[in-house]
Amino acid sequence: MRSSGLDARLHGLFGAAVLLATLLCSGRSRGHGFEHSAALDAGGRYVVKWRFDETSITFEIEAETRGYIGFGLSPNGAMASADLVIGGVANGIPYLHDYFADSSRVVHKDPVQSYKLLYGKENYTHTVLAFSRDLQTCDPKDRAITSGTMRVIWALHNEDVGPSGPAYHGINRGRKSLRFLNPGTSRKVSPETATFDLLNVNVPVPDKDTTYWCQMFKMPEVQKKHHIIRIEPLIQKGHENLVHHILLYQCDSSLNESELDMGHECFHPNMPDSFTTCETVIFAWAIGGEGFTYPIHVGMSIGTDVDPVYVLMEVHYDNPALQTGTALLVDSSGLRLYYTPRLRTYDAGVIETGVWVSLYHMLPPGMQDYITEGHCTQECLQESLDSEMPSGVWVFAVLLHAHLAGRAIRTRHFREQVELPPLASDDQFDFNFQEFQPLSPEQLILPGDSLITECMYNTKDRQNMTWGGLSTRDEMCLSYLLYYPRVNLARCESLPEITGQLKFIGVKQIQSPLTTWPFVIKSPKRYSNLSFTEAMDKFRWTKKRAKAFNEVVLNLPMNVRCSKIGLDEWSVSRRAGQVGPCIWFTSCLIRY
């Protein structure tokens, strides 16, 4: 099901946050106990705890200083236009002031003091400060606290705020993205729980922008069924910005064990053949995320005939500075998995939805709000769920994934031509903070439902096309759905057909037979002998043309991918609509 018009899509991505802000202007209430916490710096010098209810939020900050503590909410992680609160304990008396920074980063006291001091105390080394505010204060100088990603900035100083205001904090500052109203499930498990690690060993990260490294592992040999109940990243210290994401795939269970512990660059011509059997994603972690603990009624099954025996760990290294392979860039990161013989009620599965990763997913330059859609179609969910689970499956967590141009993502949900609330959304997407969002309540997907993963991008500062691809300078638009009970469905994705995109820039014919990729244009003359990617870059893009192209792409027929676990496809994996043979890289004439 497609919504009507680009403006409707833009409104939809941000409309939920605006509606929430409107509803919250009228009341407040208070809760008890701090359920959530996060260290905002690597050394744990600045720790924030919080609790919230329908209309308000309460924070407690513990920081290693006897001077002032600064806490802020920023539109982009910088000081400009930030909503700030600064406080401390001076001469045994706690204080708290509401400030804001203007667009030039000058700090002003807010005439509306929206933050309420609850208590403050200090000892010889630390200060503790607690305060509360409404989620939506209706003060234009404050930033609304929503369920999306919030960019938090923080600062410390060894002196309290003086009569002239807070002194400059110097290097005692930082930033971190958090979801205050929908925090990830980093809940710990019993320390007696058995674990096993999947780790790279001294992988030399080459001096190139993007490297995908793959390594094969065997799962623990257990005598009976077990459930994995928690997975957490083990990122080598100092490599937090180098390791962009980790995917875990289930492989063919009949592989030769001589291929175990083999590591090789992924998608390389010399990659071991066995790696190509690893098609089904069973877990995903991305930069900024912490560990994920499964709900108490769900676990990832190991030890049965249908469970993974061999897995492939794919690590994406992001090295834009093109640093050389020194000792600092020899990496041994990976994952730790916790497993138990105490079985949960349901086995978990993962469905990858969104835009099929391909060069056919393309974004023009100079756009502040370009929209793409990836469809998990009604036909795919009808066939797969009717066959596997007619009563439907329950989604309990969603990971929204894009790259550097991504600004907002949501996973839309349709049933019988009616749009339901989104499974997940983030109108302040942060490339450096991607983790599973737990759903409460869990959401039911029935046979015949459909999903759209919708992504908004900003390419305003780019001079050339942005392509769907693996590099962080390329783009993706994906949702990973954790659900139960597990069914034989791994991917439910779409991709706009290419002929309409080429027709927009005036391409009439491509060269035949196809001997290169990307394929080469034959006519018209201005594009002759150019690859289709070069032709797209040569086209003179303006904001008006790019917006028109966006409207065209959103209404093109689609390629549909509806994949089972492993290499098989459901029968609906086909081209949707009247699509020419160009989709499958054969020669064609583009007709007008």
N, C-alpha and C positions, 0 to 999 in steps of 0.2 A: 504494500500500500504506500503510495507516494503522497506527500503533502503538496498543496498547491502554492507554488511561487517561492522565490528565494527569500522575499521579505518575511514570509511566514516562518521559514526555517530560522532566520536570524532572530525573530521575536521569540521563537520557541526555545532556543538555546539559552536566552537570558531572561525569558519571561517568568520562569519559576522563582528565580531569586528576587525579582521585583515584587511578585505576589506575596512571597514570604515576608519581605520587608514591610509591605503595606499592612499585613495582618498583625504584625508584632508591635505596631506603634501604640497599642491601647492597653497593655497590661504587663504585669510582672509577677513572678513567684520565686521561691527559693528552694534549694535542695539541700541535701546533707551528705557529707563524705566526698572525698576526691577519688573518682573512679579511674582517671586517666592521668598520665604523666609523660613527659619527654624531656630529655637533656637537649638544650639548644646549642651546646658547643661540644666539641669532641672530647674535652677533658672532664665534662660533668661539673663545671664550675657554676653553670646556670641551669637550673631545673625548674620547669613549670608544671604544676598540677592543676587540674580543672574538673569541674562538674557543671552540668547544665540541665535545664528543663525546657519547657516549651517557649519561654519568653526571656530567660536570663541566663547568664553564665558567671561563674565564680572562679577566680584564679588564686593560686598560692604560688609565689615564686621564692625559691631559696637560692641565693647567690653568694659567691665567695667575695664579699666586700663588706666594709663597714661604712661605705659611702652610699651614693644613690644607686638605684636600680632603674633602668629604662626598659620599657616594653612597648612595642608598637605593631600596628597592622598597616601593611604597605600595599599599594596596588601592584608593585612589581619587584619587591625585595629591596628597594632603594629608599633613601630618606625622603625624597621629594613626595609631597602630598600624603604623607603618612599620618595616621592617627596614633598619638603617643600618650603614654601615661608614665610619670616619673615620680618615684617616692623613695622613702628610706626611713631611718630612725635617727633623729638628731637630739642629743642630750636626753635620751630615754623616751622621747615622744615621737610616735610614728606620724608621717605626713605623706600625702599623695596629691598630685596635681595632674589635671588633664591638659595636654598640649596638642598642637598639630603643627606639621611642617608645611610651608607653602611650596609652590613649584620651584622656588629657588633654594629650597632646603633650609630656609630660615625658620627657627622654632618660635611659636607664639603660644601664649596661654589661651586655652579655649574659653570663650565667655560662658559657654554652657559646660559645666563640670558634670560629665555623665558617669564617671567612675566613682564608686563609693568605697571608701576605705573601711575594711573590716577589722584588721589588726596588723600590728607589725612588731617585730622583736629582733634583737641582734645579740650575738656573743662576741668572743674575741676574733672570730674569723668570718662569720657569715651573717647575712641579714635575711629575714623571712618577712614577706609582705603579702597580705591577702586583700583582694578587692573584688568587686562585682560591678556588672553593668547589664543593661538590657541588650538583647541580641540586636535589636533595631532601636536606636535612640531617637531617630528623627532629627538629629543634629547633622547638618550637611558637612560639618568638619569631622564627624566620626565615620568609620567604615562599618557597614553592616556585617555581622557575623552570620554566615550562612553554612549550609552543609557542604559547600564546595571547598576547594583548596584555599587556605589563607596563607599569605606570605607574612611571616612573623619576623620582626627585627628586634634586636636586643642590644643593650649596652650596660656597662658598669663604670663606676668611677670610685676612687678611694676617698673622695670628699662628698659631703652632702650638698644639696642644692643651696646656694647662697642667695643673698638679696637680689643679685643681678641675674639670677636664673641658673640653670645647670651649666657647669663647665664642660668643655669638649672632652669626650671620652677617649679620644685617640684610637689605639688599636684594640681596645677592649669592647669589641662589638661583633655582631654577626647576624646571620639570617637563617631561617629554616622554614620550610613549608609544612603545615599541619592541617588536618581536617578536624576542627574542634567538635563539630556536631556529628561527624561520622568517622571516628578514628578507626584505624586498622585493628585487626584482632591479633595483637602481639601477646596474648595471654600465655603465660608459661605453663609448662606441664610438670608433673612430678619429677623430681631429680633422679628417681630410680628408673625412669623410662629408658629403655634401650635406644641407642642411636647408631647410625652409620653415616659416614661422610663420603661425599662424592667430590673429590678435589682434583683440580689440575695440579701438575707438579712441574714447577719451573718452566712455564710456557714463555718463550721469548716473544714479546709483543713487538712486531716490526714497526719501522718508522713510516707507517702509512695511516691515513685518516681512519679507516675502519677495518677491523679484522674480526672474523667469526671463527672461533676455535671450537672444534668438536672432539669429544672424547667418549669412548664406549665404556660402560661399567656393567657389572652383574649385580643384581639386587641380592640382598642377604638370602641365604638358603634357610628357609623355615620349614618345620615339619607339618605345620598346619597354617590355616589362614590367619593373618595378622592385619592390623590396620595401622597405616601411617597417620599420626594425629597432629603432627606439627612439622613444618619445614622452615628453616631459617637460613639466610645467607651467611657464608663465611668469606668475607671480603678481606683480602690481605691489607694490612694496615698501610695507609698511604695511597691505596689504589681506589679509594671511594669514588673518584671521578673518572677513573679509567675503565672500570667494569660497568657497562651501561645496562645490560640485562642478561639474564640466564633463563634458558628454556630447557625443560626436561622432556624428552620424547620416549615413547615406548617403541621398541624395535621388534623385529621378527624373533620369535622365541627359539628358532632352530639354528641360530648362528653358530659358527665355529668359534670355540672359546679361545683360539689362538689370536683372535682379533680383539680380545678384551684389553682394556687399558691402552688401546691405541689412540693416539692423538694426532689430529691433522687439521689443517685449515679447511673449514666447511666450504662447500660449493666450489671446490677446486677440481680441475680435471683429474688429478691424481688421488683424489679422496678415495678411501677404501669403498668398494661396492656395498659392503654391509651397511654403511651409513645411510644409503638411500632407502633402506627398509624402515627407517625410523621416522614415521610420518605423523604419529599421534601425540599431540601435546598433552602431558599429564600434570605439568605445573609450570608456572611462569613467575619470575621475579624481575623487577625493574628498579632502576636507580632511585634511591631515596626510600625505598620500601624496607620494612622490618620483617621479622618473622611472621608467619601465618599459622594460627592454630585453628584446626577444624572445629566446627560446632560439636557438642558432646554426643550428638546422635549420628555423626557422619565421620567416615575415615576413608583414606585411599587404600584399597585392598592390595595385598601382596600374598603370594603363597598358593593361589589356586591356578587352574589350567588357563584361565583367561587373563590372568594378571601379568604385568610386565616381568620378564626374566632378565632381559637386557635393556638398558636405557642408554640414551645418548644425551650428554650434557652439552648444550650449545652456549658458549659465552661470547657476548658481543663486547669487544674492546673498542673504546672510542678514544682515538689519539689524534685530535685535530692539530696539536702543536707539532706533530711529526717528530716526536722525540725518538732518539735512537735507542736500540735495545741494550741499554746499560743494565746494571744489576737492579736498578729501581724499576725497570720495566720487564722483569722476569716474574711472572705472576703465578700464584698458587691458590687462587680463590675457588670457591665452589659452594656446595650446599650441605647442610646437616639435616638429616631426617630422623624423627622420633617415631618409634613403632611399638606396638603392644599386642599381646594375644587376647586382651580383653576387647572383644569386638563391639563396635557400634551397630546401630540398627541398619544403616544404609551404607552402600559403597558410593564414593564420590566419582564424578567424571568431570571433564573439561570440554567445552565447546568453544572453538575459535570462530568468531563472527566478525563481519566488517568487510573491508575492501581487500580483495585478493591482491597480494603484493605483486606489482607489475609496473612496467613503464607505461602501460595504458592508464594508470592513475597519474594524472598530471595537473599541475597547478601553475597558472600564469603568474608572471612577476607583477609587483606593484599593487597587490590587493590586500586590503586591511581585513577583509572578512569573506574569504572564499570558502564555499561549503562543498564537501563531498559526502556521499552516502554509500554504505555497504549494506546490502540486503541479505538477510536470512529469510528466504521466501516461505510463503504459506505452503507451497508444494513440497519443499524439502522437509519442513516440520510435520506436514501431514503424513508423508510416506514413512519417514523414519520413526516417528512416535506411534503411529497406528500399528506399525509392525512390532515395535519394541515395548512401548509403554503407553497404551491408549488413555490411561488416567493422567498422563502428563508427568512432567518433571519439575522439581523445585529448585530454583536458583537461589543460592545463599551468599554468593559473593561475586563481584565483578572487578576485573582489572581493565581500565581504560588505557589504551596505548597509542601514542603518536610520537613524533620527533620534534625537532626544534621549532618548526613553524606552527605547531599545534597551539591553539589558544582555548578551545572549548570542545568538549566531547559529551555526547549523551547516547544511551542505548534505548531507543524508542521501542514500544511494545504495542502490537495491534491484535485485536481479536474481533472477528466478524465485522470488519470494516470500521471498527471503533478504536480510537487510540486510548490506551490505558496509561497510567503514570509510567514514566521511564524506569527501566530496571536500575539505571545508574546515570548520573550526570555530574559534570564538573565544568562550571562556567569560568573558572580561573585555572585552567590546566597548567601545570608546571612540569616541564620536561624532566626536571631533576627530582621529581617527587611522584613516583608511580607505584602504587601498591593496591592490593585487593581491597575493595570497599565492601564490608559486610552489609547484607541486606536485612533490615528488620522492619516489617516482617519479611520472611522469605516469599519469593514470587513464583507463582505457578505458570508454567508454559504448557499449553495444551496442543494436541494435533490440530493443524490448521491455523495456529497463531503465526505471526510474522514479526520480525525484528528489523530495525534499521539502526546501524551504528552511524551516527552523524558527527562529522568533525568540522570545526571551523579553523581556518589557517590565516596567518598573517604573513604575506610575502612582500610587504611594502618596501623593504630594503633590498630586495633581490633584483638582479638585472636579467636573469635568465629563468627558463622554466625550472620548476622543482618536480622531480620525478618520484614515482613510487619506487621504493628500493630499500636496501639494507642499511646504507649509511645514515648516520644521524642528520646529515645534510639532505638526504632524500626524505621521503615521508611514508608514513603508514597511518592507517585508520582502523584500529582493531579493538574488539572487546573480547576478553577471555571470561567465560561464564563458568563458575564452579557450581555444580548442581548435583542432585541425587534424585532417584536411584540411577546408576550408570546405565547408559544405553549405547548402542553401536552408531554413534554419531560424533565425529571429531571436528569437522569444519562445515560451516554453513555461511558461504560468502558470495560476493558478486563483484563484477567488474564491468564498467561501461564499455560497450563495443567501440572499436577504433575508427570505423568508417565515418561515423558522424563527427568525430573529433577532427579527423583529417579534412573532411568536407568543409568544416568551418573556416579553415585557413586557405581553402582553394585547391587542395590536392585532388587530382583527377585519376591518376593511375600510378601503380607501383611497379617496379621492375620484376620480371619473371624470367627464369625461375628464381626462387629465393635462395640466395647463397650466403647472405650475411645477416647478422642481427646486431643492432636494429635494422629492419629492412630498408631498402633504398627507393626513393621516389623517381618515377619516370617522367611524369608531366603534372603540372605545366612547366615551362622552361625555367622559370625562376627558382624552382625547387629541384630541377633535374640533377640526378646523381648525388643528392643529399640524402642522408638517412632521415627517417621521419622525425627523430629527435632534433636533428639540425634544422629541419624545415620548421618545426614548431618554434625553435629559438629565433629563426630568421624572421618570422612573422612579426609585424610591428604592433606590439601589444599596447593598448591604452586601457585605462580603467573602464571605459565604456565597453570596449571590445571584450575585456576579460569578464565583465559581469554578464554580457550576452553569452559568452562561451559557457559560463557557469550554468546559466539557465538551460542551454542546449544539453550539456552533459547530464544534468539532473533528470532529463526526460528521455535519454537514449535507452534503447534496449540493452539488456544485460547478459553477460556470461554468468552462469550460476554454477557454483561448486557446492556439492552436497556429499561429503566424504564420510565413509565408514572408518572405523579404527583399522589402521593398516593402509593398504594401497587401493582398496576397493572403493567404488562410488555407488551411491543410490542412483536409481534410474533417472531422477530429475536433474542430475548434473548435466546441464545442456545449455545451449544458448537460448535465452528468453527473448521472445519477440521475433520479428523478421530481421535477422542479422545476416549479413553477407559473409562469404567465406574468408574475407580478410581477417576475421577474428582468429582463425587458426593458422595464420601466417602463410596462406597460399596466395597466389596472384589474384588480383581482382581489379575491376574497373569501378571507380566510385561514381555512382550515378546521381544526377541532380534532378 
